[in-house]
């Protein structure tokens, strides 16, 4: 899961060039898309022919990620922390000015790390609240305002975690899990509130996934928590996001992609 931290300003990279008119090609905003799951989600949407607005807090890493993806004519970049309202507004502005509108939002950006409950500092807790819950809330506000103005509905896909439903004693992560729990609840609430606008809101809840978050560690040793006895790959999360983004009769759903982590136990 890509991380975010607070920043004072949002920077659009490069300068957005206004589009002459909206196109029929869907436009997708993916937060936290400079690496890991978010980058693969962006790659998957580009492969489907969509326009994609990338986001990350480091302009250099974001530009490097965009270069690796290619499709420069269908990619826009907005650097900045989602924990500030200005970033969400900049993401929408880039989507509208470059591609004519926004159809899908994937709230992938967030922070996550294990730490014993009594060791978590107030500063760290504030970081999780900002990076996970507040950032998702503010970005979704900006996008929903635009979707309503467009009048053609839309789709929001949040990224949560199966640890909300099934914690691991050996992986203490109360602070990030509590804030991700807020994202799960926000998904359900918004699905009800926005249904009349034709805006669907769903969530993908990953299990243990091989990402840069686990760099330097033996992530495969955690595969035993899943019935399928392996960890997941980023592409499997992207497939779930693609499904929910286009599933016209699905809203308020949390799709677990966890190899059976929550469903049962291996003996």
GIQUIVEN-V17592 format. One record per residue. N is the residue number from 1. OMEGA is omega in whole degrees, -180 to 180 (NA if undefined). NEAR is the number of other ideal C-beta (glycine too) atoms within 8 Angstrom. D_LAST is the distance of its C-alpha to the last C-alpha in Angstrom with 2 decimals. Layout:
n=N omega=OMEGA near=NEAR d_last=D_LAST
n=N omega=OMEGA near=NEAR d_last=D_LAST
//
This chain:
n=1 omega=-177 near=13 d_last=29.28
n=2 omega=-177 near=16 d_last=32.96
n=3 omega=175 near=11 d_last=34.59
n=4 omega=173 near=15 d_last=37.87
n=5 omega=-178 near=10 d_last=40.37
n=6 omega=174 near=9 d_last=43.57
n=7 omega=-175 near=11 d_last=46.78
n=8 omega=-174 near=4 d_last=50.32
n=9 omega=174 near=7 d_last=51.18
n=10 omega=-177 near=13 d_last=49.71
n=11 omega=176 near=8 d_last=51.11
n=12 omega=-178 near=12 d_last=51.39
n=13 omega=-11 near=9 d_last=51.14
n=14 omega=177 near=5 d_last=53.19
n=15 omega=-177 near=4 d_last=55.93
n=16 omega=178 near=10 d_last=55.08
n=17 omega=-179 near=6 d_last=57.56
n=18 omega=176 near=6 d_last=58.31
n=19 omega=-179 near=10 d_last=57.62
n=20 omega=-180 near=3 d_last=60.57
n=21 omega=178 near=5 d_last=58.67
n=22 omega=178 near=6 d_last=55.16
n=23 omega=178 near=8 d_last=53.42
n=24 omega=177 near=2 d_last=51.16
n=25 omega=-179 near=9 d_last=48.45
n=26 omega=178 near=7 d_last=45.68
n=27 omega=-174 near=15 d_last=45.40
n=28 omega=172 near=16 d_last=42.14
n=29 omega=178 near=16 d_last=41.79
n=30 omega=178 near=15 d_last=38.66
n=31 omega=-179 near=17 d_last=38.46
n=32 omega=-172 near=17 d_last=36.88
n=33 omega=178 near=17 d_last=37.35
n=34 omega=178 near=14 d_last=38.55
n=35 omega=171 near=10 d_last=35.15
n=36 omega=-176 near=12 d_last=31.45
n=37 omega=-178 near=16 d_last=30.26
n=38 omega=179 near=17 d_last=33.74
n=39 omega=180 near=14 d_last=35.50
n=40 omega=176 near=12 d_last=33.33
n=41 omega=178 near=15 d_last=33.90
n=42 omega=180 near=15 d_last=37.60
n=43 omega=-179 near=10 d_last=37.47
n=44 omega=179 near=13 d_last=35.83
n=45 omega=177 near=14 d_last=38.55
n=46 omega=179 near=14 d_last=41.27
n=47 omega=177 near=6 d_last=40.03
n=48 omega=177 near=7 d_last=40.50
n=49 omega=-178 near=5 d_last=44.06
n=50 omega=165 near=12 d_last=43.82
n=51 omega=-177 near=14 d_last=45.73
n=52 omega=172 near=17 d_last=43.56
n=53 omega=-179 near=18 d_last=44.50
n=54 omega=178 near=16 d_last=42.50
n=55 omega=173 near=18 d_last=42.05
n=56 omega=-176 near=16 d_last=41.19
n=57 omega=-179 near=9 d_last=42.73
n=58 omega=-177 near=8 d_last=43.99
n=59 omega=-180 near=10 d_last=46.80
n=60 omega=179 near=6 d_last=46.58
n=61 omega=-179 near=10 d_last=42.88
n=62 omega=179 near=16 d_last=43.40
n=63 omega=178 near=10 d_last=46.31
n=64 omega=179 near=9 d_last=44.41
n=65 omega=-180 near=15 d_last=41.52
n=66 omega=178 near=11 d_last=44.13
n=67 omega=180 near=7 d_last=45.81
n=68 omega=-180 near=6 d_last=42.57
n=69 omega=-174 near=13 d_last=42.06
n=70 omega=178 near=6 d_last=45.62
n=71 omega=-175 near=8 d_last=47.11
n=72 omega=-180 near=6 d_last=49.44
n=73 omega=-179 near=4 d_last=51.31
n=74 omega=-178 near=10 d_last=48.27
n=75 omega=171 near=13 d_last=46.93
n=76 omega=-176 near=12 d_last=48.17
n=77 omega=173 near=15 d_last=47.07
n=78 omega=179 near=15 d_last=47.10
n=79 omega=178 near=13 d_last=46.24
n=80 omega=178 near=14 d_last=45.54
n=81 omega=177 near=14 d_last=43.11
n=82 omega=179 near=17 d_last=41.88
n=83 omega=176 near=13 d_last=42.28
n=84 omega=-177 near=13 d_last=45.99
n=85 omega=-178 near=8 d_last=47.47
n=86 omega=-180 near=9 d_last=49.71
n=87 omega=177 near=17 d_last=46.91
n=88 omega=179 near=14 d_last=45.83
n=89 omega=179 near=10 d_last=49.48
n=90 omega=178 near=12 d_last=49.98
n=91 omega=179 near=16 d_last=47.07
n=92 omega=180 near=14 d_last=48.66
n=93 omega=179 near=10 d_last=52.08
n=94 omega=180 near=14 d_last=50.93
n=95 omega=-178 near=16 d_last=49.34
n=96 omega=-175 near=11 d_last=52.50
n=97 omega=-178 near=9 d_last=55.07
n=98 omega=-172 near=13 d_last=53.44
n=99 omega=175 near=15 d_last=51.89
n=100 omega=180 near=9 d_last=53.47
n=101 omega=178 near=10 d_last=50.64
n=102 omega=-176 near=17 d_last=46.92
n=103 omega=-177 near=10 d_last=44.52
n=104 omega=171 near=15 d_last=40.99
n=105 omega=173 near=14 d_last=39.65
n=106 omega=179 near=15 d_last=36.28
n=107 omega=-178 near=15 d_last=35.60
n=108 omega=-174 near=14 d_last=33.39
n=109 omega=178 near=16 d_last=35.05
n=110 omega=178 near=16 d_last=33.44
n=111 omega=-177 near=12 d_last=32.33
n=112 omega=176 near=11 d_last=28.92
n=113 omega=179 near=7 d_last=27.91
n=114 omega=175 near=5 d_last=25.72
n=115 omega=179 near=10 d_last=27.75
n=116 omega=-175 near=6 d_last=27.42
n=117 omega=-175 near=8 d_last=29.03
n=118 omega=178 near=4 d_last=31.94
n=119 omega=-178 near=6 d_last=32.81
n=120 omega=-180 near=10 d_last=33.41
n=121 omega=177 near=6 d_last=37.17
n=122 omega=179 near=5 d_last=39.26
n=123 omega=179 near=6 d_last=40.20
n=124 omega=178 near=10 d_last=36.61
n=125 omega=178 near=10 d_last=35.89
n=126 omega=179 near=8 d_last=39.03
n=127 omega=178 near=11 d_last=37.92
n=128 omega=179 near=14 d_last=34.68
n=129 omega=-180 near=10 d_last=36.65
n=130 omega=-174 near=13 d_last=39.21
n=131 omega=-177 near=18 d_last=37.09
n=132 omega=-172 near=16 d_last=34.40
n=133 omega=-178 near=13 d_last=35.93
n=134 omega=-180 near=10 d_last=39.69
n=135 omega=178 near=17 d_last=39.70
n=136 omega=-179 near=15 d_last=37.84
n=137 omega=-176 near=9 d_last=40.14
n=138 omega=-180 near=14 d_last=43.35
n=139 omega=180 near=16 d_last=42.60
n=140 omega=176 near=14 d_last=41.71
n=141 omega=-177 near=10 d_last=44.92
n=142 omega=-178 near=13 d_last=47.02
n=143 omega=-179 near=16 d_last=45.46
n=144 omega=177 near=14 d_last=45.62
n=145 omega=179 near=9 d_last=49.29
n=146 omega=180 near=13 d_last=49.99
n=147 omega=178 near=14 d_last=48.01
n=148 omega=-180 near=9 d_last=49.99
n=149 omega=180 near=6 d_last=53.22
n=150 omega=177 near=9 d_last=52.41
n=151 omega=180 near=4 d_last=51.81
n=152 omega=179 near=7 d_last=49.42
n=153 omega=-180 near=8 d_last=46.07
n=154 omega=-177 near=15 d_last=43.22
n=155 omega=175 near=14 d_last=39.54
n=156 omega=176 near=16 d_last=37.66
n=157 omega=178 near=14 d_last=34.07
n=158 omega=175 near=14 d_last=32.50
n=159 omega=180 near=16 d_last=29.57
n=160 omega=177 near=14 d_last=27.24
n=161 omega=177 near=11 d_last=23.66
n=162 omega=179 near=13 d_last=20.37
n=163 omega=173 near=11 d_last=20.40
n=164 omega=-178 near=10 d_last=22.99
n=165 omega=-174 near=7 d_last=20.44
n=166 omega=-179 near=7 d_last=17.32
n=167 omega=177 near=6 d_last=18.24
n=168 omega=-178 near=7 d_last=16.47
n=169 omega=-178 near=5 d_last=17.43
n=170 omega=-179 near=4 d_last=17.83
n=171 omega=-177 near=8 d_last=19.97
n=172 omega=-177 near=9 d_last=22.88
n=173 omega=-174 near=11 d_last=25.02
n=174 omega=-176 near=8 d_last=26.76
n=175 omega=179 near=12 d_last=30.04
n=176 omega=-179 near=14 d_last=29.07
n=177 omega=179 near=12 d_last=26.46
n=178 omega=-180 near=9 d_last=29.15
n=179 omega=174 near=13 d_last=31.61
n=180 omega=174 near=16 d_last=29.29
n=181 omega=175 near=9 d_last=28.72
n=182 omega=178 near=10 d_last=32.46
n=183 omega=177 near=16 d_last=32.28
n=184 omega=-180 near=14 d_last=29.86
n=185 omega=177 near=8 d_last=32.36
n=186 omega=179 near=13 d_last=35.29
n=187 omega=-179 near=15 d_last=33.87
n=188 omega=-178 near=9 d_last=33.83
n=189 omega=-178 near=8 d_last=37.25
n=190 omega=177 near=13 d_last=38.92
n=191 omega=179 near=14 d_last=37.64
n=192 omega=-175 near=8 d_last=39.65
n=193 omega=-172 near=6 d_last=42.60
n=194 omega=-178 near=11 d_last=43.13
n=195 omega=-179 near=10 d_last=42.53
n=196 omega=178 near=4 d_last=46.29
n=197 omega=-177 near=9 d_last=46.96
n=198 omega=179 near=8 d_last=44.74
n=199 omega=-180 near=14 d_last=42.43
n=200 omega=-179 near=16 d_last=38.73
n=201 omega=-178 near=13 d_last=36.23
n=202 omega=-176 near=18 d_last=32.52
n=203 omega=170 near=15 d_last=29.68
n=204 omega=180 near=15 d_last=26.95
n=205 omega=-179 near=15 d_last=23.96
n=206 omega=166 near=15 d_last=22.34
n=207 omega=178 near=15 d_last=18.95
n=208 omega=-176 near=13 d_last=18.96
n=209 omega=178 near=12 d_last=21.83
n=210 omega=-180 near=8 d_last=23.59
n=211 omega=176 near=10 d_last=26.96
n=212 omega=177 near=6 d_last=29.66
n=213 omega=-177 near=8 d_last=28.09
n=214 omega=-178 near=8 d_last=25.67
n=215 omega=179 near=5 d_last=28.50
n=216 omega=180 near=3 d_last=28.39
n=217 omega=179 near=5 d_last=24.72
n=218 omega=-176 near=4 d_last=21.67
n=219 omega=-178 near=9 d_last=20.33
n=220 omega=178 near=7 d_last=17.99
n=221 omega=180 near=6 d_last=16.00
n=222 omega=-178 near=8 d_last=15.00
n=223 omega=-177 near=11 d_last=13.60
n=224 omega=178 near=7 d_last=9.95
n=225 omega=-179 near=8 d_last=10.57
n=226 omega=177 near=16 d_last=11.14
n=227 omega=-180 near=10 d_last=9.48
n=228 omega=173 near=6 d_last=12.13
n=229 omega=175 near=8 d_last=11.10
n=230 omega=173 near=8 d_last=14.70
n=231 omega=179 near=13 d_last=17.36
n=232 omega=178 near=15 d_last=20.09
n=233 omega=-175 near=7 d_last=23.69
n=234 omega=-180 near=13 d_last=26.81
n=235 omega=180 near=8 d_last=28.06
n=236 omega=173 near=10 d_last=25.23
n=237 omega=179 near=16 d_last=26.42
n=238 omega=179 near=13 d_last=29.97
n=239 omega=180 near=9 d_last=29.28
n=240 omega=179 near=11 d_last=28.03
n=241 omega=178 near=14 d_last=31.10
n=242 omega=179 near=11 d_last=33.41
n=243 omega=-177 near=9 d_last=32.11
n=244 omega=180 near=16 d_last=32.60
n=245 omega=-176 near=12 d_last=35.93
n=246 omega=-177 near=7 d_last=37.27
n=247 omega=-170 near=9 d_last=35.64
n=248 omega=-178 near=5 d_last=38.79
n=249 omega=179 near=3 d_last=37.29
n=250 omega=173 near=8 d_last=34.36
n=251 omega=-178 near=8 d_last=34.90
n=252 omega=-175 near=8 d_last=33.07
n=253 omega=172 near=9 d_last=29.69
n=254 omega=-178 near=10 d_last=26.80
n=255 omega=178 near=11 d_last=24.95
n=256 omega=174 near=10 d_last=21.50
n=257 omega=-166 near=12 d_last=20.92
n=258 omega=179 near=13 d_last=17.52
n=259 omega=-179 near=14 d_last=15.26
n=260 omega=-179 near=9 d_last=13.43
n=261 omega=-176 near=13 d_last=13.08
n=262 omega=-172 near=9 d_last=14.62
n=263 omega=-174 near=5 d_last=13.48
n=264 omega=-178 near=5 d_last=9.80
n=265 omega=171 near=4 d_last=6.42
n=266 omega=179 near=7 d_last=3.81
n=267 omega=NA near=2 d_last=0.00
//
